[in-house]
Amino acid sequence: MGLKEHWLLDPTITFLNHGSYGAAPIAVLQKQAALREQMEREPCRFMNRELEPLLDEARATLAGFLGADAKGLAFVPNATAGVNAVLRSLDLDKNDELLVTSHEYNASRNALDYVAGLAGAKVLSIDVPFPIASPDVIVERILAAITDRTRLLLVDHITSQTALVFPIERIVKEVQARGIDVLVDGAHAPGMVPLDLRSLGAAYYAGNLHKWVCAPKGAAFLYARENRRIGLRPTSISHGANATRTDRSRFHLEFDWTGTTDFTPFLSVPEALRVMASLVEGGWEEVRRRNRALALDARKLLCERLSLEPPAPEEMIGSIAAIILPDGDDSLQDDLFFKHQIEVPIMPWPKRVLRVSAQLYNEQADYEKLADALSR
């Protein structure tokens, strides 16, 4: 069976946009369906008696994959929710400054602006060029922006629009050595690059699991370093806020239950980790290697066919890659979809940026089809 057959993806569409919403393998969706059936068979038993042990089991498996302490790991519906939880938990005032780069994901930047506005704090945007010659530029510009009023840096691990892998280890080390917390927006990182959150040491890390881990939609996590868990609250305050139980941490009492919802995306994460690792010999290391190699080949092909220069060095590329297109009609993305059945994002940043994704179900012919369509 070919790798494409492990997914439900429409065979008439050349799908080059895994980076936006991911795509869960059929076996993972079957596991989620079984969990939903278990829940609906006896909802009270599931929610009141079975859920906590299942969450703990899924959390332990995920912690092993992330190199994280399970005690500091909470499931959230998406990385944006994790970023919001951290920002809304900060005790800011008008003297504080919050740093962010110009590549930050719009949803997270909006949350930062909102929280800063409530407190009268100042948001400073650090301009990171694109095209970019070296990851050193990012580190230098971030460190140059720090002042004695800097309270927090919100920074992408892998940028969404420009598909750049930031030198996150260096950023976290240098910034936190200056007494400033770092909140990493790692929406794209799990499953694309190796992670060891203990070694990274960031104060906070939020990541999606529906993208490159290929879990169902609604699966993500927030990780907090041990000395940053007290006072960290979910955006929805619920029963855990005044629970008198002593068998679980306040952190998990609050984050594990923010109200009735579908918990099956979280509980399907171990199956997603297992299934993806089983699809190729070599497991997750080979999954990441294959996807990155395909993304680099796709970028090279597109640049050669369109006579463009790669906008970033190869060391800054993971499983997604972006190229800068010449100015032109804003209808190009729709034209590619409706005329050529190619799903690929084209974003203004501020010029047109085309971003291709590479997942196990993709192959070289997909990008040749895209190159042919763009050439025409």
C-alpha positions in Angstrom: 0.0 0.0 0.0 1.4 3.4 -1.0 1.8 6.0 1.8 -0.9 8.2 0.3 -3.4 5.5 1.0 -3.0 5.9 4.7 -4.8 9.2 4.5 -8.4 10.2 3.4 -7.1 13.0 1.3 -9.1 13.7 -1.9 -7.1 11.9 -4.7 -8.1 14.6 -7.2 -6.4 17.3 -5.3 -2.6 17.8 -5.2 -2.4 18.7 -1.5 0.7 20.8 -0.7 -0.7 22.6 2.4 -0.2 20.1 5.3 1.2 23.0 7.3 -2.1 24.8 7.7 -4.3 22.1 9.3 -2.5 18.9 9.0 -4.2 15.7 8.0 -4.8 12.7 10.3 -4.1 9.1 9.0 -7.1 6.8 8.7 -5.8 4.6 11.6 -5.7 7.6 13.9 -9.2 8.7 12.9 -10.4 5.1 13.6 -8.9 5.3 17.1 -10.6 8.6 17.7 -13.9 7.1 16.5 -13.5 4.2 18.9 -12.9 6.6 21.8 -15.9 8.7 20.8 -18.0 5.5 20.9 -16.6 4.6 24.3 -17.6 8.1 25.5 -21.1 8.0 24.1 -21.8 4.5 25.3 -21.8 5.9 28.9 -20.9 9.6 29.0 -20.9 9.9 32.8 -18.6 6.9 33.3 -16.3 8.2 30.6 -16.1 11.8 31.9 -16.1 11.1 35.6 -14.3 7.8 36.0 -12.3 7.0 32.8 -11.1 10.3 31.5 -8.4 11.3 34.0 -6.4 8.0 33.7 -6.7 8.2 29.9 -5.4 11.8 29.9 -2.5 10.9 32.2 -1.5 8.0 29.9 -1.7 10.1 26.8 0.3 12.9 28.6 3.0 10.5 29.6 3.4 9.2 26.1 3.5 12.8 24.7 6.0 13.8 27.4 8.4 11.1 26.2 8.1 12.3 22.6 8.7 15.9 23.6 11.5 15.3 26.1 9.2 17.0 28.7 8.3 16.6 32.3 4.7 15.3 32.3 3.9 17.4 35.4 4.3 20.5 33.3 2.4 19.4 30.3 -1.2 20.3 29.7 -3.5 19.5 26.7 -5.0 22.5 25.0 -7.1 22.7 21.8 -4.5 24.6 19.8 -1.2 26.5 20.2 -3.1 29.8 20.1 -5.0 28.7 23.2 -1.7 27.9 24.9 -0.2 31.3 24.0 -3.3 33.0 25.3 -3.3 31.1 28.6 0.3 32.3 29.3 -0.3 35.9 28.2 -3.5 36.2 30.2 -1.7 34.9 33.3 1.0 37.5 33.3 0.8 40.3 35.9 1.7 43.2 33.6 1.8 46.9 34.2 2.4 50.1 32.1 6.2 49.9 32.6 6.5 46.5 31.0 7.7 45.9 27.4 6.9 42.7 25.4 9.0 41.7 22.5 7.9 39.9 19.4 9.3 39.5 15.9 7.8 40.7 12.7 7.3 37.0 11.6 5.0 36.1 14.5 1.7 34.3 13.7 -1.1 36.8 13.5 -3.4 35.1 16.0 -0.6 35.1 18.7 0.4 38.7 17.9 -3.3 39.7 18.3 -3.3 38.0 21.7 -0.1 39.8 22.7 -1.5 43.2 21.6 -4.7 42.6 23.5 -3.1 41.7 26.8 -0.6 44.5 26.5 -3.5 46.9 25.8 -5.3 45.9 29.0 -2.3 46.6 31.1 -1.0 49.6 29.2 2.2 47.7 28.5 4.2 48.3 25.3 4.7 45.8 22.5 8.0 46.2 20.5 8.1 44.4 17.1 11.6 43.3 16.0 12.0 43.5 12.3 13.5 40.2 10.9 14.3 40.5 7.2 13.0 38.1 4.5 15.0 37.1 2.5 17.4 36.4 5.3 21.1 35.4 5.0 21.7 33.7 8.4 20.0 32.7 11.6 22.5 35.0 13.4 20.5 38.0 12.2 17.6 36.9 14.3 19.6 36.4 17.5 21.4 39.7 17.0 18.2 41.7 16.4 16.4 40.2 19.4 19.2 40.8 21.8 19.6 44.4 20.5 15.9 45.1 21.3 16.1 44.1 25.0 15.9 46.9 27.6 15.7 47.0 31.4 11.9 47.1 30.9 11.6 43.9 28.8 9.3 41.4 30.5 8.8 38.6 27.9 9.7 37.5 24.4 7.1 35.8 22.3 8.8 34.0 19.5 8.0 31.4 16.8 10.0 28.2 16.7 9.1 27.8 13.1 7.4 30.7 11.3 4.1 30.2 9.6 4.2 32.6 6.6 7.9 32.5 5.9 8.6 28.9 6.9 11.8 29.6 8.8 13.2 27.5 11.5 14.5 30.0 14.1 17.6 29.2 16.2 15.4 28.7 19.2 18.0 27.1 21.5 20.3 30.1 21.1 17.4 32.5 21.5 16.1 31.0 24.7 19.6 30.7 26.2 20.6 34.2 25.4 17.4 35.9 26.4 16.7 34.0 29.6 20.3 34.5 30.7 19.3 38.2 30.8 16.4 37.4 33.2 13.7 37.5 30.6 11.1 34.8 30.1 10.6 33.3 26.6 7.2 32.0 25.4 7.9 29.8 22.4 5.1 29.6 19.8 5.9 26.1 18.5 2.8 25.6 16.4 4.7 23.8 13.6 7.6 22.2 15.5 6.3 18.9 17.0 6.8 16.2 14.4 8.9 18.5 12.1 12.0 19.0 14.2 13.4 17.0 17.3 12.3 18.5 20.6 13.7 18.2 24.1 11.8 20.7 26.1 13.7 20.0 29.3 17.0 20.9 27.7 15.5 23.9 25.9 14.5 25.3 29.2 12.0 27.9 27.9 9.6 29.3 30.5 6.7 28.3 28.3 6.2 26.3 25.1 3.0 25.9 23.1 2.7 23.4 20.2 0.2 21.9 17.9 -0.2 18.2 17.4 -2.7 18.2 14.6 -0.1 19.5 12.2 3.1 17.4 11.8 2.3 14.8 14.5 -0.9 14.2 12.5 -3.2 13.9 15.5 -6.9 14.9 15.1 -7.9 18.6 14.9 -8.1 20.0 18.5 -4.9 18.4 19.8 -2.2 20.7 21.1 -0.2 21.2 24.3 1.2 23.9 26.6 4.4 23.2 28.5 5.6 25.3 31.5 8.9 25.1 33.3 8.5 23.9 36.9 9.0 27.4 38.4 6.4 28.9 36.0 3.5 26.6 36.7 2.1 28.3 39.8 -0.1 31.1 38.7 -0.5 29.8 35.1 -4.2 29.6 34.4 -6.3 28.4 31.5 -8.2 31.0 29.6 -11.5 29.3 30.7 -11.7 29.2 34.5 -13.7 26.2 35.6 -14.1 23.7 38.5 -10.3 23.2 39.1 -10.0 26.8 40.4 -11.4 25.9 43.8 -11.1 22.1 43.8 -10.1 20.7 47.2 -8.4 17.6 45.8 -4.8 16.9 46.8 -4.1 13.9 44.5 -3.5 16.1 41.5 -1.6 19.4 40.9 -3.5 22.6 40.7 -2.0 23.0 37.2 -3.6 19.8 36.0 -6.8 20.3 37.9 -7.4 23.6 36.1 -6.1 22.7 32.6 -7.4 19.1 32.3 -11.0 20.3 32.8 -12.1 23.7 31.5 -15.6 22.4 30.7 -17.3 19.7 28.8 -15.7 19.1 25.4 -14.5 16.3 23.1 -11.4 15.0 24.7 -10.8 12.4 22.0 -8.2 14.5 20.0 -5.9 14.5 23.1 -6.5 10.8 23.8 -5.7 9.9 20.1 -2.2 11.5 20.3 -0.4 8.3 21.3 -1.9 6.5 18.3 -0.8 9.3 16.0 2.7 9.1 17.4 2.7 5.3 16.9 1.1 5.3 13.4 3.4 7.9 12.0 6.5 6.2 13.3 5.3 2.9 11.8 4.9 4.2 8.3 8.6 4.2 7.4 11.6 2.2 8.6 13.5 4.4 11.0 10.5 5.8 12.8 10.2 9.5 13.6 13.8 10.3 12.7 13.2 9.1 9.2 9.8 10.8 8.9 11.5 14.1 9.7 14.4 13.4 7.4 12.2 12.5 4.5 9.9 15.4 4.8 12.8 17.9 5.1 14.6 16.4 2.1 11.4 16.6 0.0 10.8 20.2 1.1 14.3 21.2 0.1 14.0 19.5 -3.2 10.6 21.2 -3.8 12.1 24.6 -3.1 15.1 24.0 -5.4 12.8 22.8 -8.2 10.5 25.9 -7.9 13.4 28.3 -7.7 15.0 26.8 -10.7 11.9 26.7 -12.8 10.8 30.3 -11.9 14.4 31.7 -11.9 14.2 32.8 -8.3 16.7 32.8 -5.5 16.1 30.8 -2.3 15.2 33.4 0.4 16.9 31.5 3.3 19.8 29.1 3.9 19.0 25.4 4.0 19.7 25.2 7.7 16.6 27.3 8.3 14.3 24.9 6.5 12.2 22.1 7.9 9.2 20.4 6.3 7.8 23.6 4.9 9.6 26.0 2.5 8.6 29.4 1.2 9.6 31.3 -1.9 8.9 35.0 -2.8 6.9 35.4 -6.0 7.0 38.4 -8.3 4.1 40.9 -7.8 1.0 39.8 -9.6 -2.7 39.0 -9.4 -4.1 38.2 -5.9 -6.2 35.4 -7.5 -3.2 33.1 -8.0 -4.0 30.8 -5.1 -7.6 30.3 -6.2 -6.5 29.8 -9.9 -4.1 27.1 -8.8 -6.9 25.3 -6.9 -9.8 25.7 -9.3 -7.9 25.4 -12.6 -5.2 23.0 -11.6 -6.6 21.2 -8.4 -3.5 22.3 -6.4 -4.0 23.3 -2.8 -1.1 25.6 -1.8 -1.1 28.8 0.2 0.0 32.2 -1.2 0.3 34.9 1.4 1.1 38.7 1.3 4.2 39.2 3.4 4.3 42.0 2.3 5.1 40.6 -1.1 3.6 37.3 -2.3 5.0 34.3 -0.5 4.2 30.8 -1.7 4.7 28.1 0.9 4.9 24.4 0.1 4.6 21.6 2.7 6.1 18.1 2.6 4.5 15.1 4.3 4.9 11.4 3.8 2.0 11.3 1.3 3.7 13.9 -1.0 6.1 13.0 -3.8 8.3 14.9 -6.3 5.6 14.8 -9.0 3.4 17.0 -6.8 5.8 19.8 -6.9 6.6 19.3 -10.6 2.9 19.8 -11.2 2.9 23.0 -9.2 6.0 24.3 -11.1 4.3 23.6 -14.4 1.2 25.4 -13.4 3.2 28.4 -12.1 5.3 28.5 -15.2 2.2 28.7 -17.4 
